[in-house]
Amino acid sequence: MKKSIALITAVFAFFAQGLLAGHHEKGENLFLQTISGKLDFANGRLLELADEFTEEGYAWRPSEGIRSVKDAVLHVAAGNYFLASKLGAELPEGIVPFQLEKTIETKEEAIATLKASYDFAREVMVNLSEEELQEKIDFFGNEVNKMWIVLQWSDHTNEHLGQLIAYARSSGVVPPWSKP
């Protein structure tokens, strides 16, 4: 536990030092640098934890009618693709975000899909200009800017990381960062 806290502290100190000292490249967007660091951290944890479940564990769900582990992992992947499309990306051929839970069967496929969705969405996000971040779009009947979409993406990733942590603890899986 102490090692985990020390690692987390070191990671945050590294990002804070660079950001507060102004060590970002001229022309790079400080907001995008910061949020991409947060998303990299959360997505890394999500991928680590997703890998800890067994193939059989991917079918575990807290109760009938609630997403299984596999469904939760694929829901995050679907969200990554969906939010990237809201940022203006054209989705890869054959990707229908909210059909992933119905088309992906195995743990290996689910993890690969999550990783690919994150890499795709991250590439879209980090290449947004200041002007693009300010563009207004429709989001379920609400007018929001693209910066709001990026913040929503961070919220969504962290929400479902928490969900998988609860699933792990409830089903006897220990998150890798909590192991002695």
C-alpha positions in Angstrom: 0.0 0.0 0.0 2.8 2.4 0.9 4.5 1.6 -2.5 1.2 2.5 -4.3 0.8 5.8 -2.5 4.4 6.6 -3.1 4.0 5.8 -6.8 0.8 7.8 -7.2 2.5 10.8 -5.3 5.5 10.6 -7.6 3.3 10.5 -10.8 1.3 13.5 -9.7 4.4 15.4 -8.6 6.0 14.8 -12.0 3.0 16.1 -13.8 2.5 19.1 -11.4 6.2 20.0 -11.6 6.2 20.2 -15.4 2.9 22.0 -15.6 3.5 24.5 -12.8 7.0 25.3 -14.0 5.7 26.0 -17.5 7.6 23.1 -19.1 5.0 22.6 -21.8 6.0 23.2 -25.4 5.1 26.6 -26.8 1.8 26.3 -28.6 0.7 23.2 -26.8 -2.6 23.4 -24.9 -2.0 23.1 -21.1 -5.6 21.8 -20.6 -5.1 19.0 -23.1 -1.7 18.1 -21.6 -3.2 17.9 -18.1 -6.4 16.0 -19.0 -4.5 13.6 -21.2 -2.2 12.8 -18.2 -5.2 12.2 -16.0 -6.8 10.0 -18.7 -3.6 8.0 -19.3 -3.4 7.3 -15.6 -7.1 6.2 -15.2 -7.1 4.2 -18.5 -3.8 2.5 -17.4 -5.5 1.4 -14.2 -8.6 0.3 -16.0 -6.5 -1.9 -18.4 -4.5 -3.3 -15.5 -7.6 -4.2 -13.6 -9.5 -5.6 -16.6 -6.6 -8.0 -17.1 -6.8 -9.3 -13.5 -10.2 -10.9 -14.0 -10.2 -14.4 -15.4 -12.1 -15.3 -18.5 -14.8 -16.8 -16.4 -14.7 -13.6 -14.2 -15.7 -11.5 -17.2 -19.2 -13.0 -16.9 -19.5 -11.9 -13.2 -22.2 -9.3 -12.4 -23.4 -8.1 -9.0 -27.0 -9.1 -9.7 -29.3 -9.9 -12.6 -29.9 -7.0 -14.9 -26.6 -5.2 -14.0 -23.6 -5.0 -16.4 -21.1 -7.9 -16.2 -17.4 -7.2 -16.0 -17.1 -7.7 -19.8 -20.1 -5.4 -20.4 -18.6 -2.7 -18.2 -15.2 -2.9 -20.0 -16.9 -2.7 -23.4 -19.2 0.1 -22.2 -16.1 2.2 -21.5 -14.7 1.3 -25.0 -18.1 2.3 -26.5 -18.0 5.6 -24.6 -14.4 6.3 -25.8 -15.5 5.9 -29.5 -18.8 7.8 -29.0 -17.1 10.7 -27.3 -14.3 10.8 -30.0 -17.1 11.1 -32.6 -18.5 14.0 -30.6 -15.1 15.6 -30.9 -15.4 15.3 -34.6 -13.7 12.0 -35.4 -14.9 9.6 -38.1 -15.1 6.2 -36.4 -13.0 3.3 -37.8 -14.9 1.1 -40.3 -17.1 -1.4 -38.6 -17.2 0.3 -35.2 -20.7 0.9 -33.9 -20.0 2.0 -30.3 -23.0 0.7 -28.5 -23.0 -2.6 -30.3 -19.7 -3.6 -28.8 -21.2 -5.3 -25.8 -23.2 -7.5 -28.2 -20.4 -8.4 -30.5 -17.3 -9.0 -28.4 -17.1 -12.3 -26.7 -13.8 -12.9 -24.9 -11.7 -11.2 -22.3 -8.8 -10.8 -24.8 -11.1 -9.2 -27.3 -12.6 -6.9 -24.7 -9.2 -5.7 -23.5 -8.0 -5.2 -27.1 -11.1 -3.2 -27.9 -10.7 -1.0 -24.8 -7.1 -0.3 -25.6 -7.9 0.5 -29.3 -10.8 2.7 -28.3 -8.7 4.7 -25.9 -5.8 5.1 -28.3 -8.2 6.2 -31.0 -10.0 8.7 -28.8 -6.8 10.0 -27.2 -5.3 10.8 -30.6 -8.4 12.7 -31.5 -8.3 14.7 -28.3 -4.7 15.7 -28.2 -4.9 17.1 -31.7 -7.7 19.5 -31.0 -6.9 23.2 -31.3 -8.0 25.9 -28.9 -10.7 26.9 -31.3 -12.0 23.4 -31.7 -12.2 23.0 -27.9 -14.6 26.0 -27.9 -16.8 24.7 -30.7 -20.4 24.1 -29.6 -22.0 20.8 -30.3 -25.2 19.0 -29.4 -24.9 16.4 -26.6 -28.2 14.7 -26.0 -30.2 17.9 -26.6 -27.8 20.1 -24.7 -25.4 22.6 -26.3 -21.9 22.1 -24.9 -18.4 22.9 -26.1 -15.9 20.2 -27.0 -13.9 20.9 -23.8 -16.9 19.8 -21.9 -16.9 16.5 -23.9 -13.2 16.0 -22.9 -14.1 16.6 -19.3 -17.0 14.2 -19.6 -14.7 11.6 -21.0 -12.5 11.8 -17.9 -15.5 11.6 -15.7 -16.8 8.5 -17.6 -13.5 6.7 -17.5 -13.1 7.3 -13.7 -16.7 6.4 -13.0 -16.3 3.0 -14.6 -12.8 2.4 -13.1 -14.6 2.8 -9.8 -17.2 0.3 -10.9 -14.6 -2.2 -11.9 -12.8 -1.7 -8.5 -16.1 -2.5 -6.8 -16.7 -5.5 -9.0 -13.1 -6.7 -8.3 -13.4 -6.4 -4.6 -16.9 -8.0 -4.6 -15.7 -11.0 -6.6 -12.4 -11.7 -4.9 -10.1 -10.0 -7.5 -7.4 -7.8 -6.0 -6.4 -4.7 -8.0 -2.8 -5.0 -9.0 -1.8 -1.7 -7.4 -3.1 -3.0 -4.0 -1.1 -6.2 -4.0 1.7 -6.4 -1.5 
